[in-house]
Amino acid sequence: MKALHTAEDSGDLSALLALHAETVTLHNLTQQDWSGLDGAKIFWERYLSDFETIHSDFTHHADAEDMGVMEWVGKGALKGGQAIEYRGISVIEHDGQKVTAFRTYYDSAAFIKTAAG
């Protein structure tokens, strides 16, 4: 959560990427999958590039042996200045040290409504 806030505030992905295993896989609501550290960098760069500003407020989280779940609300502004607020959930699989899989699901309708006016 702290590494994501750093990336959101500064655009610096280094702390966030340091959490990912070399063989990490990432997935969001699109049909595209990203893999490896290069894929993780592209995934996070693309995510952040949609926003002028964004901040994730984590509302709930739970951890198990090799998996964590976080519920969150993203608030900010899209490129062009349109305000956005949307909810989502992220599922994180890990090996105890690094993230091995990251899946995130969110209210994509918030982007459409905001873009439409």
N, CA, C and O atoms as a GROMACS GRO file, in nm:
protein
  468
    1MET      N    1   0.083  -0.118   0.000
    1MET     CA    2   0.000   0.000   0.000
    1MET      C    3   0.088   0.125   0.000
    1MET      O    4   0.061   0.222  -0.071
    2LYS      N    5   0.193   0.122   0.080
    2LYS     CA    6   0.283   0.237   0.087
    2LYS      C    7   0.354   0.258  -0.047
    2LYS      O    8   0.368   0.372  -0.093
    3ALA      N    9   0.400   0.150  -0.110
    3ALA     CA   10   0.470   0.162  -0.238
    3ALA      C   11   0.377   0.216  -0.346
    3ALA      O   12   0.420   0.294  -0.432
    4LEU      N   13   0.250   0.176  -0.344
    4LEU     CA   14   0.155   0.229  -0.442
    4LEU      C   15   0.134   0.378  -0.418
    4LEU      O   16   0.130   0.455  -0.514
    5HIS      N   17   0.120   0.420  -0.293
    5HIS     CA   18   0.103   0.562  -0.264
    5HIS      C   19   0.223   0.642  -0.313
    5HIS      O   20   0.206   0.752  -0.366
    6THR      N   21   0.342   0.590  -0.296
    6THR     CA   22   0.462   0.658  -0.346
    6THR      C   23   0.455   0.674  -0.497
    6THR      O   24   0.484   0.781  -0.549
    7ALA      N   25   0.418   0.567  -0.567
    7ALA     CA   26   0.406   0.574  -0.713
    7ALA      C   27   0.298   0.672  -0.756
    7ALA      O   28   0.317   0.748  -0.851
    8GLU      N   29   0.185   0.672  -0.687
    8GLU     CA   30   0.076   0.764  -0.721
    8GLU      C   31   0.119   0.909  -0.700
    8GLU      O   32   0.088   0.996  -0.781
    9ASP      N   33   0.188   0.936  -0.590
    9ASP     CA   34   0.226   1.073  -0.554
    9ASP      C   35   0.341   1.127  -0.639
    9ASP      O   36   0.343   1.245  -0.673
   10SER      N   37   0.437   1.041  -0.672
   10SER     CA   38   0.559   1.089  -0.736
   10SER      C   39   0.582   1.038  -0.877
   10SER      O   40   0.661   1.094  -0.952
   11GLY      N   41   0.512   0.930  -0.914
   11GLY     CA   42   0.538   0.867  -1.043
   11GLY      C   43   0.656   0.772  -1.039
   11GLY      O   44   0.685   0.705  -1.138
   12ASP      N   45   0.726   0.764  -0.926
   12ASP     CA   46   0.842   0.677  -0.911
   12ASP      C   47   0.794   0.535  -0.881
   12ASP      O   48   0.736   0.509  -0.776
   13LEU      N   49   0.818   0.445  -0.974
   13LEU     CA   50   0.772   0.307  -0.962
   13LEU      C   51   0.871   0.214  -0.892
   13LEU      O   52   0.839   0.097  -0.870
   14SER      N   53   0.988   0.262  -0.857
   14SER     CA   54   1.094   0.172  -0.811
   14SER      C   55   1.054   0.091  -0.687
   14SER      O   56   1.079  -0.029  -0.684
   15ALA      N   57   0.994   0.152  -0.587
   15ALA     CA   58   0.954   0.077  -0.467
   15ALA      C   59   0.845  -0.024  -0.498
   15ALA      O   60   0.845  -0.135  -0.443
   16LEU      N   61   0.753   0.013  -0.584
   16LEU     CA   62   0.644  -0.077  -0.622
   16LEU      C   63   0.698  -0.195  -0.703
   16LEU      O   64   0.662  -0.310  -0.676
   17LEU      N   65   0.783  -0.169  -0.799
   17LEU     CA   66   0.838  -0.276  -0.882
   17LEU      C   67   0.929  -0.369  -0.802
   17LEU      O   68   0.940  -0.488  -0.835
   18ALA      N   69   0.993  -0.318  -0.698
   18ALA     CA   70   1.081  -0.400  -0.615
   18ALA      C   71   1.004  -0.509  -0.542
   18ALA      O   72   1.063  -0.607  -0.496
   19LEU      N   73   0.873  -0.494  -0.530
   19LEU     CA   74   0.789  -0.594  -0.463
   19LEU      C   75   0.753  -0.712  -0.552
   19LEU      O   76   0.703  -0.813  -0.503
   20HIS      N   77   0.777  -0.701  -0.682
   20HIS     CA   78   0.735  -0.802  -0.779
   20HIS      C   79   0.844  -0.905  -0.805
   20HIS      O   80   0.962  -0.871  -0.817
   21ALA      N   81   0.804  -1.032  -0.812
   21ALA     CA   82   0.896  -1.140  -0.850
   21ALA      C   83   0.929  -1.129  -0.999
   21ALA      O   84   0.853  -1.070  -1.075
   22GLU      N   85   1.041  -1.185  -1.038
   22GLU     CA   86   1.082  -1.180  -1.179
   22GLU      C   87   0.980  -1.247  -1.271
   22GLU      O   88   0.973  -1.212  -1.389
   23THR      N   89   0.903  -1.341  -1.219
   23THR     CA   90   0.805  -1.415  -1.300
   23THR      C   91   0.661  -1.371  -1.272
   23THR      O   92   0.568  -1.446  -1.303
   24VAL      N   93   0.642  -1.253  -1.215
   24VAL     CA   94   0.510  -1.204  -1.180
   24VAL      C   95   0.418  -1.199  -1.302
   24VAL      O   96   0.463  -1.175  -1.414
   25THR      N   97   0.290  -1.221  -1.279
   25THR     CA   98   0.187  -1.200  -1.381
   25THR      C   99   0.089  -1.096  -1.327
   25THR      O  100   0.061  -1.093  -1.207
   26LEU      N  101   0.038  -1.012  -1.417
   26LEU     CA  102  -0.056  -0.906  -1.378
   26LEU      C  103  -0.173  -0.907  -1.473
   26LEU      O  104  -0.159  -0.936  -1.592
   27HIS      N  105  -0.292  -0.876  -1.419
   27HIS     CA  106  -0.414  -0.880  -1.499
   27HIS      C  107  -0.511  -0.776  -1.444
   27HIS      O  108  -0.522  -0.758  -1.322
   28ASN      N  109  -0.581  -0.708  -1.535
   28ASN     CA  110  -0.689  -0.619  -1.493
   28ASN      C  111  -0.813  -0.654  -1.574
   28ASN      O  112  -0.824  -0.767  -1.623
   29LEU      N  113  -0.906  -0.563  -1.590
   29LEU     CA  114  -1.032  -0.595  -1.658
   29LEU      C  115  -1.017  -0.613  -1.809
   29LEU      O  116  -1.109  -0.661  -1.874
   30THR      N  117  -0.904  -0.575  -1.864
   30THR     CA  118  -0.882  -0.596  -2.006
   30THR      C  119  -0.853  -0.743  -2.033
   30THR      O  120  -0.842  -0.822  -1.939
   31GLN      N  121  -0.841  -0.780  -2.157
   31GLN     CA  122  -0.806  -0.917  -2.193
   31GLN      C  123  -0.655  -0.938  -2.199
   31GLN      O  124  -0.608  -1.047  -2.228
   32GLN      N  125  -0.580  -0.832  -2.170
   32GLN     CA  126  -0.435  -0.840  -2.177
   32GLN      C  127  -0.377  -0.888  -2.044
   32GLN      O  128  -0.428  -0.854  -1.937
   33ASP      N  129  -0.271  -0.966  -2.051
   33ASP     CA  130  -0.195  -1.006  -1.934
   33ASP      C  131  -0.054  -0.950  -1.950
   33ASP      O  132  -0.004  -0.938  -2.062
   34TRP      N  133   0.008  -0.918  -1.841
   34TRP     CA  134   0.146  -0.873  -1.840
   34TRP      C  135   0.226  -0.970  -1.756
   34TRP      O  136   0.174  -1.027  -1.660
   35SER      N  137   0.353  -0.990  -1.790
   35SER     CA  138   0.434  -1.082  -1.712
   35SER      C  139   0.577  -1.033  -1.701
   35SER      O  140   0.625  -0.956  -1.784
   36GLY      N  141   0.642  -1.078  -1.596
   36GLY     CA  142   0.781  -1.041  -1.571
   36GLY      C  143   0.793  -0.898  -1.521
   36GLY      O  144   0.694  -0.825  -1.514
   37LEU      N  145   0.914  -0.860  -1.487
   37LEU     CA  146   0.937  -0.725  -1.435
   37LEU      C  147   0.913  -0.618  -1.540
   37LEU      O  148   0.865  -0.509  -1.509
   38ASP      N  149   0.946  -0.649  -1.667
   38ASP     CA  150   0.918  -0.553  -1.773
   38ASP      C  151   0.768  -0.535  -1.790
   38ASP      O  152   0.720  -0.423  -1.810
   39GLY      N  153   0.694  -0.645  -1.783
   39GLY     CA  154   0.549  -0.637  -1.792
   39GLY      C  155   0.489  -0.560  -1.675
   39GLY      O  156   0.394  -0.483  -1.694
   40ALA      N  157   0.543  -0.580  -1.555
   40ALA     CA  158   0.495  -0.507  -1.438
   40ALA      C  159   0.517  -0.357  -1.455
   40ALA      O  160   0.431  -0.277  -1.419
   41LYS      N  161   0.631  -0.320  -1.508
   41LYS     CA  162   0.660  -0.178  -1.531
   41LYS      C  163   0.559  -0.118  -1.629
   41LYS      O  164   0.505  -0.010  -1.606
   42ILE      N  165   0.534  -0.188  -1.738
   42ILE     CA  166   0.437  -0.140  -1.837
   42ILE      C  167   0.297  -0.132  -1.776
   42ILE      O  168   0.227  -0.033  -1.796
   43PHE      N  169   0.257  -0.235  -1.701
   43PHE     CA  170   0.126  -0.237  -1.636
   43PHE      C  171   0.107  -0.113  -1.551
   43PHE      O  172   0.007  -0.043  -1.565
   44TRP      N  173   0.202  -0.084  -1.461
   44TRP     CA  174   0.187   0.029  -1.369
   44TRP      C  175   0.200   0.163  -1.440
   44TRP      O  176   0.131   0.259  -1.405
   45GLU      N  177   0.288   0.172  -1.541
   45GLU     CA  178   0.299   0.296  -1.618
   45GLU      C  179   0.168   0.327  -1.688
   45GLU      O  180   0.122   0.442  -1.687
   46ARG      N  181   0.108   0.226  -1.750
   46ARG     CA  182  -0.020   0.247  -1.818
   46ARG      C  183  -0.130   0.287  -1.721
   46ARG      O  184  -0.210   0.375  -1.751
   47TYR      N  185  -0.133   0.221  -1.606
   47TYR     CA  186  -0.234   0.256  -1.507
   47TYR      C  187  -0.221   0.403  -1.467
   47TYR      O  188  -0.319   0.478  -1.473
   48LEU      N  189  -0.104   0.444  -1.429
   48LEU     CA  190  -0.085   0.581  -1.382
   48LEU      C  191  -0.101   0.684  -1.493
   48LEU      O  192  -0.136   0.799  -1.465
   49SER      N  193  -0.076   0.645  -1.617
   49SER     CA  194  -0.084   0.741  -1.728
   49SER      C  195  -0.226   0.788  -1.757
   49SER      O  196  -0.243   0.888  -1.828
   50ASP      N  197  -0.327   0.721  -1.706
   50ASP     CA  198  -0.466   0.762  -1.726
   50ASP      C  199  -0.504   0.884  -1.642
   50ASP      O  200  -0.606   0.948  -1.666
   51PHE      N  201  -0.421   0.917  -1.543
   51PHE     CA  202  -0.459   1.016  -1.443
   51PHE      C  203  -0.367   1.138  -1.441
   51PHE      O  204  -0.247   1.127  -1.464
   52GLU      N  205  -0.426   1.253  -1.412
   52GLU     CA  206  -0.345   1.368  -1.372
   52GLU      C  207  -0.304   1.350  -1.227
   52GLU      O  208  -0.189   1.373  -1.189
   53THR      N  209  -0.402   1.308  -1.145
   53THR     CA  210  -0.377   1.275  -1.005
   53THR      C  211  -0.461   1.153  -0.969
   53THR      O  212  -0.570   1.133  -1.022
   54ILE      N  213  -0.408   1.073  -0.877
   54ILE     CA  214  -0.485   0.958  -0.828
   54ILE      C  215  -0.433   0.923  -0.689
   54ILE      O  216  -0.313   0.934  -0.661
   55HIS      N  217  -0.523   0.881  -0.603
   55HIS     CA  218  -0.486   0.834  -0.470
   55HIS      C  219  -0.579   0.720  -0.434
   55HIS      O  220  -0.701   0.732  -0.446
   56SER      N  221  -0.523   0.610  -0.390
   56SER     CA  222  -0.600   0.493  -0.348
   56SER      C  223  -0.617   0.494  -0.197
   56SER      O  224  -0.518   0.494  -0.123
   57ASP      N  225  -0.742   0.494  -0.152
   57ASP     CA  226  -0.772   0.479  -0.011
   57ASP      C  227  -0.813   0.334   0.012
   57ASP      O  228  -0.911   0.287  -0.046
   58PHE      N  229  -0.737   0.262   0.094
   58PHE     CA  230  -0.765   0.121   0.121
   58PHE      C  231  -0.867   0.111   0.233
   58PHE      O  232  -0.846   0.162   0.343
   59THR      N  233  -0.979   0.045   0.203
   59THR     CA  234  -1.089   0.038   0.299
   59THR      C  235  -1.088  -0.093   0.378
   59THR      O  236  -1.132  -0.095   0.493
   60HIS      N  237  -1.041  -0.200   0.319
   60HIS     CA  238  -1.032  -0.331   0.386
   60HIS      C  239  -0.914  -0.407   0.325
   60HIS      O  240  -0.879  -0.388   0.209
   61HIS      N  241  -0.855  -0.493   0.406
   61HIS     CA  242  -0.754  -0.584   0.353
   61HIS      C  243  -0.748  -0.708   0.441
   61HIS      O  244  -0.777  -0.704   0.561
   62ALA      N  245  -0.709  -0.818   0.379
   62ALA     CA  246  -0.695  -0.945   0.449
   62ALA      C  247  -0.577  -1.020   0.390
   62ALA      O  248  -0.548  -1.010   0.271
   63ASP      N  249  -0.510  -1.094   0.475
   63ASP     CA  250  -0.394  -1.171   0.432
   63ASP      C  251  -0.410  -1.317   0.473
   63ASP      O  252  -0.462  -1.347   0.581
   64ALA      N  253  -0.366  -1.406   0.386
   64ALA     CA  254  -0.360  -1.549   0.415
   64ALA      C  255  -0.216  -1.592   0.393
   64ALA      O  256  -0.127  -1.508   0.378
   65GLU      N  257  -0.192  -1.722   0.391
   65GLU     CA  258  -0.056  -1.773   0.376
   65GLU      C  259   0.016  -1.717   0.255
   65GLU      O  260   0.128  -1.666   0.266
   66ASP      N  261  -0.047  -1.726   0.139
   66ASP     CA  262   0.019  -1.685   0.015
   66ASP      C  263  -0.066  -1.591  -0.068
   66ASP      O  264  -0.046  -1.578  -0.189
   67MET      N  265  -0.164  -1.525  -0.004
   67MET     CA  266  -0.254  -1.439  -0.079
   67MET      C  267  -0.301  -1.324   0.009
   67MET      O  268  -0.324  -1.341   0.129
   68GLY      N  269  -0.317  -1.208  -0.053
   68GLY     CA  270  -0.374  -1.093   0.014
   68GLY      C  271  -0.483  -1.034  -0.074
   68GLY      O  272  -0.479  -1.045  -0.197
   69VAL      N  273  -0.581  -0.971  -0.011
   69VAL     CA  274  -0.691  -0.906  -0.082
   69VAL      C  275  -0.706  -0.766  -0.025
   69VAL      O  276  -0.703  -0.747   0.097
   70MET      N  277  -0.720  -0.667  -0.113
   70MET     CA  278  -0.738  -0.530  -0.069
   70MET      C  279  -0.857  -0.469  -0.142
   70MET      O  280  -0.868  -0.480  -0.264
   71GLU      N  281  -0.946  -0.406  -0.067
   71GLU     CA  282  -1.053  -0.326  -0.126
   71GLU      C  283  -1.008  -0.180  -0.119
   71GLU      O  284  -0.944  -0.140  -0.022
   72TRP      N  285  -1.043  -0.103  -0.220
   72TRP     CA  286  -0.995   0.034  -0.223
   72TRP      C  287  -1.092   0.125  -0.301
   72TRP      O  288  -1.178   0.079  -0.375
   73VAL      N  289  -1.072   0.254  -0.281
   73VAL     CA  290  -1.142   0.357  -0.357
   73VAL      C  291  -1.034   0.447  -0.416
   73VAL      O  292  -0.950   0.500  -0.344
   74GLY      N  293  -1.037   0.462  -0.548
   74GLY     CA  294  -0.945   0.552  -0.616
   74GLY      C  295  -1.014   0.686  -0.638
   74GLY      O  296  -1.126   0.692  -0.688
   75LYS      N  297  -0.945   0.794  -0.601
   75LYS     CA  298  -0.999   0.929  -0.619
   75LYS      C  299  -0.893   1.015  -0.684
   75LYS      O  300  -0.775   1.008  -0.649
   76GLY      N  301  -0.936   1.096  -0.780
   76GLY     CA  302  -0.841   1.185  -0.845
   76GLY      C  303  -0.901   1.252  -0.965
   76GLY      O  304  -1.020   1.282  -0.970
   77ALA      N  305  -0.814   1.275  -1.063
   77ALA     CA  306  -0.857   1.340  -1.187
   77ALA      C  307  -0.792   1.269  -1.304
   77ALA      O  308  -0.674   1.235  -1.302
   78LEU      N  309  -0.872   1.247  -1.407
   78LEU     CA  310  -0.821   1.190  -1.531
   78LEU      C  311  -0.740   1.294  -1.606
   78LEU      O  312  -0.746   1.413  -1.573
   79LYS      N  313  -0.665   1.252  -1.706
   79LYS     CA  314  -0.598   1.348  -1.794
   79LYS      C  315  -0.706   1.440  -1.849
   79LYS      O  316  -0.811   1.393  -1.891
   80GLY      N  317  -0.682   1.568  -1.849
   80GLY     CA  318  -0.782   1.664  -1.891
   80GLY      C  319  -0.856   1.726  -1.774
   80GLY      O  320  -0.930   1.823  -1.792
   81GLY      N  321  -0.836   1.672  -1.654
   81GLY     CA  322  -0.889   1.733  -1.534
   81GLY      C  323  -1.023   1.683  -1.485
   81GLY      O  324  -1.071   1.731  -1.382
   82GLN      N  325  -1.086   1.588  -1.553
   82GLN     CA  326  -1.216   1.538  -1.510
   82GLN      C  327  -1.201   1.455  -1.382
   82GLN      O  328  -1.119   1.364  -1.375
   83ALA      N  329  -1.282   1.489  -1.281
   83ALA     CA  330  -1.277   1.417  -1.154
   83ALA      C  331  -1.324   1.273  -1.172
   83ALA      O  332  -1.411   1.244  -1.254
   84ILE      N  333  -1.264   1.183  -1.094
   84ILE     CA  334  -1.304   1.043  -1.097
   84ILE      C  335  -1.294   0.986  -0.957
   84ILE      O  336  -1.204   1.020  -0.880
   85GLU      N  337  -1.388   0.898  -0.926
   85GLU     CA  338  -1.386   0.821  -0.802
   85GLU      C  339  -1.443   0.684  -0.836
   85GLU      O  340  -1.552   0.675  -0.892
   86TYR      N  341  -1.371   0.580  -0.801
   86TYR     CA  342  -1.417   0.445  -0.834
   86TYR      C  343  -1.365   0.345  -0.731
   86TYR      O  344  -1.263   0.367  -0.666
   87ARG      N  345  -1.440   0.233  -0.719
   87ARG     CA  346  -1.406   0.129  -0.624
   87ARG      C  347  -1.344   0.010  -0.696
   87ARG      O  348  -1.368  -0.014  -0.814
   88GLY      N  349  -1.263  -0.063  -0.621
   88GLY     CA  350  -1.205  -0.183  -0.678
   88GLY      C  351  -1.154  -0.277  -0.571
   88GLY      O  352  -1.158  -0.249  -0.451
   89ILE      N  353  -1.106  -0.389  -0.618
   89ILE     CA  354  -1.046  -0.491  -0.531
   89ILE      C  355  -0.924  -0.547  -0.603
   89ILE      O  356  -0.925  -0.566  -0.725
   90SER      N  357  -0.821  -0.574  -0.528
   90SER     CA  358  -0.699  -0.632  -0.583
   90SER      C  359  -0.667  -0.760  -0.508
   90SER      O  360  -0.677  -0.766  -0.385
   91VAL      N  361  -0.628  -0.861  -0.582
   91VAL     CA  362  -0.588  -0.990  -0.528
   91VAL      C  363  -0.439  -1.005  -0.555
   91VAL      O  364  -0.393  -0.991  -0.668
   92ILE      N  365  -0.364  -1.033  -0.450
   92ILE     CA  366  -0.219  -1.044  -0.461
   92ILE      C  367  -0.176  -1.182  -0.414
   92ILE      O  368  -0.201  -1.219  -0.299
   93GLU      N  369  -0.111  -1.257  -0.501
   93GLU     CA  370  -0.049  -1.383  -0.462
   93GLU      C  371   0.099  -1.355  -0.441
   93GLU      O  372   0.159  -1.276  -0.514
   94HIS      N  373   0.158  -1.420  -0.340
   94HIS     CA  374   0.299  -1.396  -0.310
   94HIS      C  375   0.365  -1.524  -0.260
   94HIS      O  376   0.300  -1.620  -0.220
   95ASP      N  377   0.496  -1.520  -0.262
   95ASP     CA  378   0.575  -1.635  -0.215
   95ASP      C  379   0.633  -1.610  -0.076
   95ASP      O  380   0.724  -1.681  -0.033
   96GLY      N  381   0.582  -1.510  -0.007
   96GLY     CA  382   0.634  -1.473   0.123
   96GLY      C  383   0.732  -1.358   0.116
   96GLY      O  384   0.759  -1.291   0.216
   97GLN      N  385   0.786  -1.334  -0.003
   97GLN     CA  386   0.883  -1.226  -0.023
   97GLN      C  387   0.838  -1.129  -0.133
   97GLN      O  388   0.846  -1.007  -0.117
   98LYS      N  389   0.793  -1.185  -0.244
   98LYS     CA  390   0.761  -1.105  -0.362
   98LYS      C  391   0.622  -1.139  -0.415
   98LYS      O  392   0.570  -1.248  -0.392
   99VAL      N  393   0.563  -1.044  -0.486
   99VAL     CA  394   0.434  -1.064  -0.552
   99VAL      C  395   0.456  -1.155  -0.673
   99VAL      O  396   0.539  -1.125  -0.759
  100THR      N  397   0.382  -1.266  -0.678
  100THR     CA  398   0.394  -1.358  -0.792
  100THR      C  399   0.278  -1.341  -0.890
  100THR      O  400   0.290  -1.377  -1.008
  101ALA      N  401   0.166  -1.287  -0.843
  101ALA     CA  402   0.051  -1.261  -0.931
  101ALA      C  403  -0.029  -1.145  -0.872
  101ALA      O  404  -0.048  -1.136  -0.750
  102PHE      N  405  -0.074  -1.056  -0.960
  102PHE     CA  406  -0.154  -0.941  -0.919
  102PHE      C  407  -0.273  -0.932  -1.012
  102PHE      O  408  -0.258  -0.924  -1.134
  103ARG      N  409  -0.393  -0.933  -0.954
  103ARG     CA  410  -0.516  -0.919  -1.032
  103ARG      C  411  -0.599  -0.809  -0.969
  103ARG      O  412  -0.616  -0.805  -0.847
  104THR      N  413  -0.650  -0.719  -1.052
  104THR     CA  414  -0.729  -0.610  -0.999
  104THR      C  415  -0.857  -0.593  -1.080
  104THR      O  416  -0.857  -0.603  -1.202
  105TYR      N  417  -0.964  -0.568  -1.009
  105TYR     CA  418  -1.097  -0.555  -1.069
  105TYR      C  419  -1.158  -0.427  -1.014
  105TYR      O  420  -1.152  -0.403  -0.893
  106TYR      N  421  -1.216  -0.346  -1.101
  106TYR     CA  422  -1.266  -0.216  -1.058
  106TYR      C  423  -1.386  -0.174  -1.141
  106TYR      O  424  -1.416  -0.233  -1.244
  107ASP      N  425  -1.452  -0.072  -1.094
  107ASP     CA  426  -1.570  -0.018  -1.159
  107ASP      C  427  -1.531   0.061  -1.283
  107ASP      O  428  -1.510   0.182  -1.276
  108SER      N  429  -1.521  -0.007  -1.396
  108SER     CA  430  -1.479   0.060  -1.519
  108SER      C  431  -1.584   0.158  -1.571
  108SER      O  432  -1.551   0.248  -1.649
  109ALA      N  433  -1.710   0.143  -1.527
  109ALA     CA  434  -1.815   0.237  -1.569
  109ALA      C  435  -1.784   0.379  -1.524
  109ALA      O  436  -1.826   0.474  -1.589
  110ALA      N  437  -1.711   0.395  -1.416
  110ALA     CA  438  -1.675   0.529  -1.367
  110ALA      C  439  -1.592   0.603  -1.471
  110ALA      O  440  -1.602   0.726  -1.481
  111PHE      N  441  -1.512   0.532  -1.548
  111PHE     CA  442  -1.432   0.596  -1.650
  111PHE      C  443  -1.518   0.640  -1.767
  111PHE      O  444  -1.495   0.746  -1.824
  112ILE      N  445  -1.617   0.559  -1.803
  112ILE     CA  446  -1.705   0.590  -1.914
  112ILE      C  447  -1.795   0.708  -1.881
  112ILE      O  448  -1.809   0.800  -1.961
  113LYS      N  449  -1.857   0.704  -1.764
  113LYS     CA  450  -1.945   0.814  -1.722
  113LYS      C  451  -1.869   0.944  -1.713
  113LYS      O  452  -1.918   1.048  -1.758
  114THR      N  453  -1.749   0.940  -1.657
  114THR     CA  454  -1.670   1.061  -1.644
  114THR      C  455  -1.629   1.114  -1.780
  114THR      O  456  -1.636   1.235  -1.804
  115ALA      N  457  -1.588   1.026  -1.869
  115ALA     CA  458  -1.548   1.069  -2.003
  115ALA      C  459  -1.664   1.124  -2.082
  115ALA      O  460  -1.646   1.212  -2.166
  116ALA      N  461  -1.785   1.073  -2.056
  116ALA     CA  462  -1.903   1.118  -2.128
  116ALA      C  463  -1.955   1.251  -2.075
  116ALA      O  464  -2.037   1.316  -2.140
  117GLY      N  465  -1.908   1.290  -1.961
  117GLY     CA  466  -1.950   1.419  -1.912
  117GLY      C  467  -2.016   1.410  -1.781
  117GLY      O  468  -2.058   1.512  -1.726
   0.00000   0.00000   0.00000
